[in-house]
C-alpha cells in the first residue's frame, strides 16, 4: 500500500443505531489531520426526511427544526468522497460511523469507502489499558481533553482527533520489543495500523530504551526496584501522638481546610490502640461520617512501627483498597512524621506471570480477536504497571480466560535461580510485604491464608478487618466449594485433543509423539467420554431441579433458580443415577490423569521435557484433580464440618447452565479455633454491625467470646434530624395477599411522583431482581417523553461503577438496583436526593443457605427469625439507608414502601437501628406533599 499521511476523523449523529432499520444521519463532523496538526474542519446538519426521536433530541440537542432546511445526504455525498481521498478514516467505534456512511453512499448510487481505518476505541484499549472506560466522554476526562459539546458531531470529531494525537504520542513512548509484538498481532485488529507500527518500529530500532524499561526474552516491562529496609524509632507516647494529630493546632487542623473535630474519630483510634495493648479483639461500629479509615490507620501505623510487628488491614471491596492506598494513606502521611512502609498483597491469581506471558506470545497463530486484543493490552500495560495486578486493566470478557493461563497462579513454582524469579510481580509483592509495616489485603486472601495454615501472608498477630459485616460470608465461601458446567467444559476444551494444538495437543506436537509412545487415541476417546458425561450429568441435574416441587426452590438475586440438596432426602431413583454419572465422570478423569503421568514420565526419562510443557502437564493434572475433589466433596463426602450444598440453574441459559455450591452451615467454630484463638488482636469494624445497639448477633455469628472482646459504637457526627426525612406510605397494596402487580404499580407511581419533586437524582433499592425488572418495564411505559433517564441493574449494560457513573452524568436519572447496590455505592452531594427502599431486605426463607442455617437454629431450640433473618435484614437495611447521607451537607428523603417497618412488632428493630430522624407514616399523597415542601 502506498504511504498515506493524511488522517480524516469523522463523527456522525444519527436518528438511531442501525442503518438497516432505516435510521439516518442528522449531522456530520469531519476534521483533517496532516503532520500531527488539525488543518481543516467540515460540519453540516443533514435532513433525514424523518422525525428525530425524543431521546436522540435530548441526547444531542438536535431537533427537527434544526434539520428542517438542511441539505439531504445525496447533496453532500460527492464532497464527502472527495474529502476522504487518499486518507485514513478515523472514528471512535469506526464500524458504526463507516457503516452509516457506506449505507448512505450505497443508497445514493455511490461507491462505498474502502479507506484504511483507525478505530480509536480499539487503539485506546490497547494503548491506554488502565483507562476506567473507553466511551469518548470518559476518555476525554481521563486524558484531560476538553470536550466542549458532547454528542455533537464536530465536537466529538475534535475530541476523537485529539485522542488520536494522544494515541500516537503514547505509541512513540513504547519500547522496540513492545511495538514488535504489536506488529505481529496487528493482522487481527480492526484498525489498519501496520504502516504506523512499522514506521515506529524502524524509528525505535535506532533509539535507546527508556531507562525504567527492561526486557527479558523479548518482553519489555517496567523495572521496579525492591524497597530497602529502614529502621524507624518512635519517641512519643500514643496520647501525645494523638494530641499532635487531633487537637487544636494539630496536624489535622493545619492540613485540612474547614476542619471540624470529630470526637468519635479519636475515640475509635484510642479503642483500637487499647485493644492492641491488652491483646483483646474488638467490634467497633463507626457510623457514616466518623472517618473510620483514618481512625484505624493512626493506631495501626503507631503500633506497627513502635513494636516492629506488621499490622494487616483487610477490606472486602477493591474500591476501599484503592481508597486506602490512593487517598487515605497519602493523607495520613501529611499528618505524621512517622516514616512507615505500606504494601498491597493479593492472591496469586491477581498477578501476571511474565515468564508465562512471554512464552504465550510465541503462540499467536490461532489467536481470535479477544485474545489478540488482550495480548496487545497486556504488552502496553507491562511498560507502565508498578505491581502487575490485573485489576488495573479492563480486559475483554473472554480475555480473562486467556489471562488465567498466564497468571502467577498457573505457575507450578518458579526456580529461584531463574532470571524470571527476581522479576516476578508476585514475588516482588511478597518481598515488599515482608518489609512493610502495614499490609493491605482483602478478606478473600485473609481467609485463604487462614484455612491454609497461614502460608500466603507474612506472619502477623494484629489485624484490622474493615467492612467486617462481610467477613463471615467470605470465610464461608472460602471454606466451601463452587463448580459450574460452563467453566468445566471451557477447561476441557482448553486442554483439547491430541491433534488440535490445544494444551495436550501442543505437548504431543512439540515432541512428535506417536500413539505407540503415548496412548493418544485412548486420550481422545476418554476426553470425549468425559465431556459427554459432563453434558449428561449437568443436563440431568438441571432437569432434576426443574422437576422438584415449588416450595423447594428459590430465586437468587440475579434470577437463578436455587435448590438445596441433602443426602437421604432426595428422590432416590434419580439421585442414584446422578451419583452414578458423577462416579463415571471422576473415573474418566482419573484415566486422563494416568495418561498425563505416563506422558510426563516418558518425556522426563528421555530428557526431552522442557519446563513449559512440564508445567502444562502438571496444570492439566491439577485441573482434573480439582474437578474430582469438588465432585466427590459435593456428592459423596460428608466431611468434618457440616455443609450446606445447593444447585443454581439459569433457566434462561442452556439446559446445562448449572452451578454447584457448598459452604459450612456454621463457620463460627472454625473462626474461633483457626483465627481468633491464634491472633493477639483482631479489630472488626463497619458502619453496620449492631441491631438495636447490640453486637450480640455479629458476635455469635463470628464465634467471638466475651472474655477477650471490647465493643464500641461510634455515633455519626451528621445531623440526621436536619438532613433526612423518613417517609412511609400507609396505603400501598399489601403484598402478602398476592397483590404483587398492584404493589409494583403503586411503587412505580411513587417513583415517578417523587422523581418529579427531586428532578430525578433517585436511587431505588429492590430485594428481588424479578421485581426490579417488572418495575423497570412498567416505568419505561409510564415515563412520558423520556422525562427521566432510567438505569436498571442487570438491564442497562455496564458494571456497578459504570451504572453509577451514568447515573451521575445525566441530569434527571433514576437508578434501580438490587443486591450490591445496597452498600458500597457513594453518591455524595446533589447527585442523590432521594432513596427509595421498596421492601425490607429479608432473605427469602427458602434461600438454600438461610434455610439450612434456620433449620440448625431450630434444632438447637432457637428462634430462626429473631436470631438470623431479622438481624441480617436490619444490617442490610442500615447499609441501604446509609447510601443517602455521605457528608454533612447532604440532604434528602428516604421513602420506604414497606409498611411492616411501622405495623409489625419487629419494625422497631429497623427504626431503632438507624439514626433518629423525623418519620411520617401517612397516605402517599400527603407524603409527596411533605416531600415537595422539604425541597
Helices and strands as residue ranges (DSSP letters): E 6-14, G 19-21, E 25-34, E 37-45, H 54-60, H 64-67, H 73-83, E 88-91, H 94-107, E 117-119, H 120-127, H 136-142, H 153-171, H 176-185, G 186-188, H 194-204, E 213-216, E 219-222, H 238-246, H 251-255, H 263-278, E 281-286, H 292-307, E 311-315, H 318-323, I 324-328, H 329-333, E 342-344, G 348-350, H 354-360, H 369-381, G 390-392, H 399-404, G 408-410, G 421-423, H 425-435, E 438-442, H 443-450, E 462-465, G 468-470, H 471-479, E 481-484, H 485-495, H 503-510, H 520-547, G 550-552, E 553-555, E 561-564, H 572-605, H 611-635, E 643-649, E 658-664, H 668-671, I 672-676, E 681-686, H 696-702, G 706-708, E 709-714, H 720-723, E 724-729, G 735-737, H 740-758, E 762-766, H 769-782, G 784-786, E 789-792, H 800-809, E 813-818, G 819-822, G 829-831, E 834-837, H 848-859, H 864-864, I 865-869, H 870-881, E 892-896, H 900-903, H 907-911, E 918-922, H 924-934
